Amino acid sequence: MNKKEVGLFSGSFNPIHVGHLMMANYVCEFTRLEEVWFVVTPHNPLKESGELLDDELRLQMVRLALEDYERIYVSDVEFHLPRPSYTIDTVTKLRHAHPDKNFTLIIGEDNWTFFNRWKAYQLLIDTVPILIYPRLGETVTIPEQYRDTIQLVDAPIVEVSSTFIRRSIREKRNMRAFVPAKVYDFIEQNGLYR
């Protein structure tokens, strides 16, 4: 039986935006990955949680954003793990729960620059392949010994950030083009990021 190739894209998605969707869409269409799972993270241990919206609100926004995609899904697996959540624990849990899938970790180039600060980063490298998504102004160096399992994706660079979107919404700017329509309506209806 051939195992399905699934990319895991973790993030706070605070909020999810078109850049996230373009990246997921790209790897589904132009790499060996057949699906991408957006893993909504309750709290990234390497980030401040100050502006983080409630977990359920962020999960709801990702669900709304992905309704029209056939090969891109949302996962709340980290909501059921001890906090803070660590990627190695997420990968371990998903591999046990889904033995019919081969998982690949998808990370941004900015995350690769401090990957050695991740919990059990060497075990992660040994456990799952990693796809690195390019970011403007970052330079990726993949050590020779990892080049079979860690790859840089040759994809269009989209410079949109959730921080920029939150700040702009606070400044009462219209950010409809940067966020999926259903998500933008949800943000407006619920007065989020004001």
C-alpha positions in Angstrom: 0.0 0.0 0.0 1.3 3.4 -1.0 1.3 5.9 1.8 -0.2 9.3 1.2 2.3 12.1 1.2 1.2 14.8 3.6 2.8 18.2 4.4 2.4 19.6 7.9 2.3 23.4 8.1 2.2 24.6 11.7 1.5 28.1 12.7 -0.6 30.4 14.9 -2.5 31.6 11.8 -3.3 34.9 13.7 -5.0 35.4 11.2 -4.5 33.0 8.3 -3.9 35.0 5.1 -3.5 34.6 1.3 0.3 34.0 1.7 -0.4 30.9 3.7 -2.9 29.6 1.2 -0.6 30.3 -1.8 2.2 28.4 -0.1 0.0 25.4 0.6 -1.5 25.4 -2.8 2.0 25.6 -4.4 3.4 22.6 -2.5 0.3 20.5 -3.4 0.6 21.3 -7.1 4.4 21.4 -7.6 5.9 19.0 -5.1 5.4 15.3 -4.3 3.0 16.3 -1.5 -0.6 15.2 -2.1 -2.1 17.1 0.9 -1.2 19.9 3.3 -2.5 20.0 6.8 -2.6 23.4 8.6 -1.7 22.5 12.2 -3.1 25.4 14.3 -0.7 26.0 17.2 -2.1 27.1 20.6 1.2 28.8 21.5 4.6 28.7 19.8 7.1 28.4 22.7 9.6 30.6 20.7 7.1 33.5 20.2 5.4 36.0 22.5 1.7 35.2 23.1 0.6 38.8 23.7 -1.5 39.3 20.6 -2.6 35.7 20.1 -6.3 35.4 19.6 -8.3 32.6 21.3 -7.4 29.1 20.0 -11.0 28.4 18.9 -11.3 31.7 17.0 -8.1 31.0 15.0 -9.1 27.4 14.3 -12.5 28.7 13.1 -10.8 31.1 10.7 -8.6 28.4 9.3 -11.6 26.2 8.8 -13.4 29.0 6.9 -10.3 29.7 4.8 -10.0 26.0 3.7 -13.6 25.3 2.9 -13.1 25.5 -0.8 -9.8 23.6 -1.0 -9.9 19.8 -1.8 -6.4 18.9 -0.7 -5.7 21.3 2.2 -7.1 20.5 5.6 -7.0 21.9 9.2 -5.8 19.9 12.2 -6.3 20.7 15.9 -4.0 18.0 17.1 -1.9 20.4 19.2 -5.1 21.5 21.1 -5.0 18.0 22.6 -1.3 17.9 23.5 0.5 19.3 26.6 1.4 23.0 26.3 3.5 24.6 25.1 3.3 22.5 21.9 6.5 21.2 20.4 6.7 20.0 16.8 8.4 16.8 17.7 5.5 15.8 19.9 3.0 16.8 17.1 4.8 14.7 14.5 5.1 11.7 16.9 1.4 11.9 17.7 0.3 12.2 14.0 2.7 9.4 12.9 1.1 7.0 15.5 -2.5 8.1 14.7 -2.0 7.9 10.9 0.4 5.0 10.0 -1.0 5.2 6.4 0.6 8.6 5.8 4.1 9.9 5.2 4.5 13.3 6.8 6.8 16.1 5.7 7.4 19.2 7.8 6.9 22.5 5.9 8.7 25.5 7.5 9.5 29.0 6.4 13.1 30.0 5.7 13.0 32.3 8.7 12.3 29.2 11.0 15.2 27.3 9.5 17.7 30.0 10.7 16.9 29.1 14.3 15.8 25.5 13.8 18.6 24.4 16.2 16.6 26.0 19.0 13.6 23.7 18.4 13.1 20.9 20.9 14.7 17.7 19.7 15.5 19.3 16.4 18.0 16.5 15.4 15.3 13.9 16.1 12.9 15.8 13.9 15.5 15.9 11.1 16.0 12.1 11.5 12.2 11.4 11.6 10.6 13.4 8.8 11.6 15.1 5.6 11.6 18.9 5.7 10.5 21.4 3.0 11.8 24.9 3.5 9.6 27.7 2.0 11.6 30.8 0.8 11.3 34.2 2.5 12.6 37.5 1.1 16.0 38.4 2.5 16.7 35.0 4.0 19.6 32.7 2.9 19.2 29.0 3.3 22.2 26.8 3.9 21.4 23.1 4.1 24.4 21.1 5.5 25.6 18.4 3.0 24.5 15.5 5.2 20.9 16.6 5.2 20.4 17.3 1.5 18.5 14.1 0.9 15.8 14.9 3.4 15.8 18.7 3.6 14.9 20.7 0.5 14.3 24.3 -0.3 11.2 24.8 -2.4 11.7 26.9 -5.5 8.4 28.8 -5.0 7.2 32.3 -5.5 7.9 34.5 -2.5 4.8 36.1 -1.0 5.6 38.9 1.5 2.4 39.1 3.7 2.5 38.7 7.4 -0.1 38.3 10.0 1.6 41.0 12.1 1.1 43.5 9.2 -2.5 42.5 8.8 -3.3 42.8 12.6 -1.6 46.2 12.8 -3.4 47.5 9.7 -6.8 46.3 11.0 -6.1 48.1 14.3 -5.4 51.2 12.1 -8.9 50.8 10.5 -7.4 49.9 7.1 -9.3 47.6 4.7 -7.3 44.4 4.4 -9.8 42.4 2.4 -7.3 41.5 -0.4 -4.9 40.0 2.1 -7.2 37.6 3.9 -9.6 35.0 2.5 -13.1 36.6 2.1 -14.9 34.4 4.6 -12.1 35.0 7.1 -12.2 38.8 6.6 -16.0 38.8 7.1 -15.5 36.7 10.3 -12.9 39.2 11.6 -15.2 42.2 10.8 -18.4 40.6 12.3 -16.5 39.7 15.5 -14.6 42.9 15.8 -11.3 41.0 16.0 -7.9 42.7 16.1 -9.4 46.1 16.9 
